[in-house]
Structures are given as structure tokens and as C-alpha cells.
């Protein structure tokens, strides 16, 4: 039988503000919701690390951050001997006679451009040394909301004459759709499409902002003043920026949320465009679709703006599969799973022999066939050396390098407002959760100087 093709869709910084995860009632993602109705959504999926670089390195290698020592964005992928000597996911498919092509952000930016350089890909758009189309031709209608305080913390609509086709993500989606519609792809194929938004800076054409009138924007339900009063001081040692304070001081909280929702809406349409192209193509009945986001994002909850934490807002991700003949339309699974599971699952679904000694995730096809099947009771997210978040179906347990702890019961406290770690009644639960912690903690790997970015034309 012909091996199935793979359509691999990655989205950057997309938290659970989607219809399939219901993290924000104001979010509008009809195209992803439609796709979800065709397959299975893992509603309790989490990242291996709450940062782009180590999350994507884990996905592409199947290796935990605690095993590789790859903890932060500045960590080098190819200078890390553990990761560099692994069989990366695109290489795995190449070795199994797949045609492998991609576009957009699949690896982490400068890792791809300066190190990976198309490793494992037969073709890449724009090139094997540039993963994202250029931003330089975009036309802006706004100045930096924070008054020039931070170029990366920027948001706003593009000028009226700019369309989604002018946007780097639009170019990525157009390329991916074109590959499918031409009908000239060599089979079996692995086609990756990496969407950069809603990663900051949040730029999109005006029409997407118009869908979310500023006067209707609601502040996050999970925000609570003094939420950190019962949280260990160790949390502050993790990558923590002062953006929320600055955003509130400058009256930009609602505009920033509006921009995130607008960019998410644009991303949703681009996903719809790619999937529609597949549906129209001759490949439709023999192609696996896996859609994932690399980590979540805080919008004020726990006093943060961004990722870089071990709380639910930063670790929960979108993970959606459509597998012909395997997944049931409109199904969900609440078992705790991880983005590490993508690699071994794709190997199983395509009947390709995996590099078993390398992979540390689980084969999710078991849950695709039976969402209630017996399963690991918890999954682990790593951020920094010896800092771990453990998520079961009911609880989140966090332990920091200094031994301080947090524990939350999600059946009663979905916003993680009440830390139960100091309550002796929960000692047995903490003991059980600790069993899932890695026993090996590789020190931080090789780092290198991040190339200086050129100023963006305005």
C-alpha cells in the first residue's frame, strides 16, 4: 500500500485561544474548528519547553530538553552534540524515501537560517538558508505602541493597501497551497508549513482588526491582582520581561489583546487556505494532517506577558490530528500528552521504523484509536535546568531547581490561583507527580552569539 503523505502545520505562540480549546470566548477560528471536526483534538496537550527554540528542537529530534541540555532560545541546535547527532524529523522522512519540503518557521529562526540550512529538506521556501519571507516590503500604519521602548513588543494594523498575500505568513501559505494544487508533488511527501503569527510583533491587515472592535475587547478572565502572593520566588528567575507593567501603564492592554486576536484570525484563514488546497488535490484521501502550536502565551495572567513559564498559560498547546482511517471525526482526548509525541506518532502512522533509542515521546495512535485507553498519567514540561512542570488530567505540579513547589487542582482552579503545595493533605499527590520527573538533568548546552538583526524598514 502507498505510504500516507504528511501535512505538518506549525503555528508560533498560539495559546488556547481557539475554538477547539475554548480558552477565550472572543477568539474566532472557524477554519481550525472545521478541521477539528474532521479529526481528533488533544485537549490536554503541552509543550516540551515554553520557548520557541527548545520546543522546536524537542519536536524535531524527539529528545527532551533535560536530556539534550537545550533549554533556551539562544542554545545552539547544531553545536549541541546530542541534538546534532540525532536524526531530525525531516531527515527521518528523507531516509524513508519521502519527498520533504517546507516553508516558514518550522525550526527556530536563526537556528534554521544559520545552522540547519535546510538539513533534511529537498526543497524549502524561500530558501534553505531563510525560513521566513522578508518583512521589509510591508507597509505600516502605526508607530510602536510602547513609544519605541521595544521593537519586538509591537502590534497594529498594516496600511489599507496591504493584503494578506503581502504578509510573510500569507506568502508561506500561498506556497504550501500551490504545492498541493499543482498535483506534481512526489509521493509519499512530507510538507511542512510554519506560520509565524501570532508571535510578536503582531501585524495583520486592517480587516482582521475590524473583526474585534476595541470597545468589545475583554481582559483575560484568568488575570488576578496579587496572584503571585503564594508563588515561590524561584519563578522570577525564569525569563520574565516587564512588558505587562509597561503595557498597563501605556493603556495598551486591550489594543495588544485585539492585535493577538486579529493575528490569530489571520492565521486561521491561512490554515483554512492550506487545508482547502489539500481537499481539492488528488492527495486528500491519503494525507495525514497534524497541526500544532509550539507553546502557549500569557496575556497578563500570573503577571506576565509572553511565554517562559511552567504555568498552564505557557505550556498548553493546540494539537490536532486528521488521520484517514484512524481518527474519528469530531473526537477529543483529555489524556496528558506532549509535543514530544509527534515524532514517534508520525513514525507509527507511516509505518516507518523510528530511531527508537533517540525518541522519548509516546505513540499517540493508541489514543487515536481509543481516546480512553490506558495512558501515562502525566506529561512533563521543562524550562531551564532542573525546573519542571508536570501535568496530569487533574493536577499541575511545578518544582524549581531550589526545591520550591506549586500544585494546582484543575478541576477546581483552572486559572491556578491557589497554590496547594504547602497543604499536607496533598503530600501523596505531590509524591505521585514527582515520579514523572526526569532522572537525568543535562547541564545547559553550548550557546552562541545571536546574530544581530537588521533594523526593520518602517
DAZIVEN-V964416 format. One record per pair of residues at least 12 apart in sequence whose ideal C-beta (glycine too) atoms are under 8 Angstrom apart, sorted by the first residue. I is the first residue (numbers start at 1). J is the second residue. If there is no record, write none. Layout:
i=[I/I]
j=[J/J]
This chain:
i=[2/2/2/3/3/3/3/3/3/4/4/4/4/4/4/4/4/5/5/5/5/5/5/5/5/5/5/6/6/6/6/6/6/6/6/6/6/6/7/7/7/7/7/7/7/7/7/7/8/8/8/8/8/8/8/9/9/9/9/9/9/9/9/9/10/10/10/10/10/10/10/10/10/10/10/11/11/11/11/11/11/11/11/11/11/12/12/12/12/12/12/12/12/12/12/13/13/13/13/13/13/13/13/13/13/14/14/14/14/14/14/14/14/15/15/15/15/15/15/15/16/16/16/16/17/17/17/18/18/18/18/18/19/19/19/20/20/20/20/20/20/20/21/21/21/21/23/24/24/26/26/26/26/26/27/27/28/28/28/28/28/28/29/29/29/30/30/31/31/31/31/31/32/32/32/32/32/32/34/35/35/35/35/35/35/35/36/36/37/37/38/38/38/39/39/39/39/39/39/39/39/40/40/40/40/40/40/40/40/40/40/40/40/41/41/41/41/41/41/42/42/42/42/42/42/42/42/42/43/43/43/44/44/44/44/44/44/44/44/45/45/45/45/45/45/45/45/46/46/46/46/46/46/46/46/46/46/46/47/47/47/47/47/47/47/47/47/48/48/48/48/48/48/48/48/49/49/49/49/49/49/49/50/50/50/50/50/50/50/50/50/50/51/51/51/51/51/51/51/51/52/52/52/52/52/52/53/53/53/53/53/53/53/53/54/54/54/54/54/54/55/55/55/56/56/56/56/56/57/57/57/57/57/57/57/57/58/58/58/59/59/59/59/59/59/59/60/60/60/60/60/60/61/61/61/61/61/61/61/62/62/62/62/62/62/62/62/62/62/63/63/63/63/63/63/64/64/64/64/64/65/65/66/66/66/66/66/66/67/67/67/67/67/68/68/68/68/68/69/69/69/69/69/70/70/70/71/71/71/71/71/71/72/72/72/72/73/74/74/74/75/75/75/75/76/76/76/76/76/76/77/77/77/77/77/78/78/78/79/79/79/79/80/80/82/82/83/86/86/87/87/88/88/88/89/89/89/89/90/90/90/90/90/90/91/91/92/92/92/92/92/92/93/93/93/93/94/94/94/96/96/96/97/98/98/98/99/99/99/99/99/99/99/100/100/100/100/100/100/101/101/101/101/101/101/101/101/101/101/101/102/102/102/102/102/102/102/102/103/103/103/103/103/103/103/103/103/103/104/104/104/104/104/104/104/104/104/104/104/105/105/105/105/105/106/106/106/107/109/109/110/110/112/113/113/113/114/117/125/125/125/126/131/132/132/132/133/133/133/134/135/135/136/136/137/138/138/138/138/138/139/139/139/139/139/140/140/140/140/140/141/141/141/141/141/141/142/142/145/145/145/145/146/146/146/146/147/149/150/150/151/151/152/152/153/153/153/153/153/153/153/154/154/154/154/155/155/155/155/155/155/155/155/156/156/156/156/157/157/157/157/157/157/157/158/158/158/158/159/160/162/163/164/164/164/164/164/167/167/167/167/167/168/169/169/169/169/169/169/170/172/172/172/172/172/173/173/173/173/173/173/174/176/176/176/176/177/177/177/177/178/179/180/180/180/180/180/180/181/181/181/183/183/185/187/187/188/189/193/195/195/195/197/197/197/197/198/198/198/198/198/202/202/202/202/202/203/204/204/204/204/204/205/208/208/208/208/209/209/209/211/211/211/212/212/212/212/214/214/214/217/217/217/217/217/218/219/219/219/219/220/220/220/220/221/222/222/222/222/223/223/223/224/224/224/227/227/227/227/228/228/230/230/231/231/231/232/232/232/232/232/233/234/234/234/234/234/235/235/235/237/237/238/238/238/238/238/238/239/239/240/240/240/241/241/241/241/243/243/244/244/244/244/244/247/253/256/256/257/260/260/271/275/285/286/287/288/288/288/288/288/288/288/289/289/289/289/290/290/290/290/290/290/291/291/291/291/292/292/292/292/292/292/293/293/294/294/295/295/295/295/296/296/296/296/296/296/297/297/298/298/298/299/301/301/302/308/309/310/310/310/310/310/310/311/311/311/311/312/312/312/312/312/312/315/315/315/317/319/319/319/321/321/321/323/323/323/326/326/326/326/327/331/332/333/333/333/334/334/335/335/335/335/335/335/336/336/336/336/336/336/336/336/337/337/337/337/338/338/338/338/338/339/340/340/340/340/341/341/341/341/342/342/343/343/344/344/344/344/345/345/345/345/345/347/347/348/348/349/362/362/376/377/377/377/377/378/378/378/378/378/378/379/379/380/380/380/382/384/385/385/385/385/386/386/386/387/387/387/388/388/390/390/390/390/392/394/394/394/395/395/395/395/395/395/396/396/396/397/397/397/397/397/399/399/405/405/406/406/407/407/407/407/407/407/407/407/408]
j=[187/188/286/96/98/188/350/351/352/188/286/287/288/323/324/349/350/185/187/188/189/190/191/283/286/287/288/93/98/188/189/190/191/287/288/290/346/350/180/191/193/274/275/278/287/288/289/290/102/106/190/191/192/193/290/192/193/195/271/274/289/290/291/292/56/104/105/106/192/193/194/195/292/293/294/195/197/198/267/271/291/292/293/294/318/52/105/194/195/196/197/198/199/293/294/52/197/198/199/200/293/294/295/297/307/198/264/267/293/296/297/317/318/293/296/297/299/313/316/317/296/316/317/318/260/261/264/32/33/264/268/318/32/33/36/32/33/36/41/43/318/320/41/43/316/318/316/220/261/212/216/217/218/261/261/264/211/212/261/264/265/268/264/265/268/268/272/268/269/271/272/275/268/271/272/291/318/320/272/271/272/275/289/291/320/322/320/330/329/330/322/329/330/289/320/321/322/323/327/329/331/320/321/322/323/327/328/331/332/333/367/368/371/318/319/320/331/332/333/319/320/321/332/333/335/337/364/367/332/333/334/316/333/334/335/336/337/391/393/292/316/317/318/319/337/338/339/315/316/317/336/337/338/339/379/381/389/391/294/295/296/314/315/317/338/339/381/64/65/338/339/340/380/381/382/65/70/71/295/381/382/383/295/296/307/308/309/310/314/315/381/383/71/72/73/239/295/307/308/383/73/108/109/199/294/295/70/72/73/74/75/77/108/111/70/71/72/73/75/382/294/295/339/106/107/108/111/294/70/75/77/80/83/107/108/111/70/339/340/89/292/294/339/340/342/343/88/89/90/106/107/343/83/86/87/88/89/343/358/86/89/340/343/344/355/358/359/360/361/82/83/86/358/359/360/340/360/380/382/438/382/383/382/388/438/440/441/442/82/360/438/440/442/80/82/83/442/445/82/442/443/444/445/82/83/445/382/383/384/385/444/445/239/384/444/447/108/447/448/450/444/445/446/447/111/115/445/446/447/448/107/108/111/115/116/111/115/116/115/445/446/448/445/446/442/445/445/355/358/355/358/116/119/120/120/342/343/346/102/119/120/121/190/192/119/120/120/343/347/352/354/355/120/190/350/352/120/121/122/350/352/353/188/188/189/190/122/185/186/187/188/189/190/120/121/122/123/189/190/121/122/123/124/125/179/185/189/190/191/192/121/123/124/125/191/192/193/194/124/125/126/131/172/175/176/192/193/194/125/131/132/168/169/172/192/193/194/195/196/131/132/194/195/196/131/192/194/131/131/132/450/451/131/129/130/131/451/129/171/172/175/171/194/168/172/196/168/171/172/168/168/456/456/457/166/158/162/166/167/203/158/159/161/162/166/156/158/159/203/458/156/157/158/159/160/206/156/157/250/252/255/256/246/247/250/252/250/246/243/246/201/456/200/201/200/201/241/243/246/247/305/200/201/202/203/200/201/202/203/255/256/259/260/202/203/255/259/203/204/205/206/208/209/262/203/204/205/206/206/206/205/205/204/205/266/269/270/197/203/204/205/266/196/195/196/197/266/267/270/270/193/194/195/196/270/193/195/270/271/273/274/273/191/193/274/277/273/274/276/277/277/191/274/277/278/280/281/283/277/280/281/281/282/283/283/286/350/283/274/267/270/271/263/264/266/267/260/263/264/267/297/256/259/260/262/263/263/259/262/263/265/266/266/262/263/265/266/258/259/262/261/262/265/258/261/262/265/254/255/258/254/255/257/258/261/257/253/254/257/300/257/299/300/301/415/301/313/414/415/299/300/301/301/415/417/301/302/303/417/302/303/418/419/302/406/419/400/402/404/405/406/404/387/400/401/402/404/302/309/400/384/400/308/309/310/383/384/387/306/308/304/308/309/304/305/306/308/305/306/298/300/303/304/305/305/300/299/305/299/297/299/291/289/324/324/324/321/322/323/324/346/349/350/320/321/322/323/319/320/321/342/345/346/318/319/320/321/317/318/319/320/339/342/317/318/317/339/307/314/315/317/312/313/314/315/316/317/313/314/311/313/314/313/313/415/416/383/383/381/383/387/388/389/398/389/396/398/416/391/396/408/410/414/416/381/389/391/339/337/339/342/345/364/368/349/365/368/349/365/368/369/368/371/371/367/368/371/371/393/367/371/373/375/376/393/375/376/377/378/379/391/392/393/362/364/367/379/361/362/379/380/381/361/359/360/361/362/361/362/363/364/361/364/359/361/359/361/362/363/361/362/363/364/365/359/363/363/365/365/375/376/436/392/393/432/436/390/391/392/397/433/436/391/436/436/437/438/438/401/401/441/443/444/400/401/441/399/400/401/437/438/433/434/436/437/433/409/410/411/407/408/409/410/429/433/408/410/416/421/429/430/433/434/434/437/421/430/419/421/419/420/421/423/426/429/430/433/420]
